[in-house]
């Protein structure tokens, strides 16, 4: 079952030679970005 969300999310992905990093942030109404998730794994 899918949930509806009004969150505005921003995602960054860095694919490097030694590791892959992903970052998820939530955009707030005042323009601030709150980091809500990060992950890293060797390539």
C-alpha positions in Angstrom: 0.0 0.0 0.0 1.5 3.4 -1.0 1.6 6.3 1.4 1.0 9.9 0.2 3.6 12.3 1.4 3.8 16.1 0.9 7.6 16.1 1.6 9.9 17.7 -0.9 13.0 15.6 -1.1 16.4 16.2 -2.7 18.8 13.3 -3.5 22.5 13.4 -4.2 24.5 10.5 -5.6 28.3 10.4 -6.0 29.7 7.4 -7.9 33.4 7.4 -7.3 36.3 5.0 -8.0 36.5 3.9 -4.4 33.0 4.3 -3.1 29.4 5.2 -3.8 27.7 7.7 -1.6 24.0 8.7 -1.5 22.4 11.5 0.5 18.7 12.3 1.0 17.5 15.7 2.3 14.1 17.2 3.0 13.5 20.8 1.7 11.7 22.9 4.3 9.5 26.0 3.6 12.2 28.4 4.8 14.6 27.0 2.2 16.7 24.9 4.6 17.6 21.3 3.7 17.6 18.8 6.5 19.7 15.6 5.9 17.4 12.7 6.6 19.5 9.8 5.2 23.0 9.0 4.0 24.6 5.8 2.8 28.1 4.8 1.7 29.5 1.6 0.2 32.9 0.7 -1.3 32.8 0.3 -5.1 
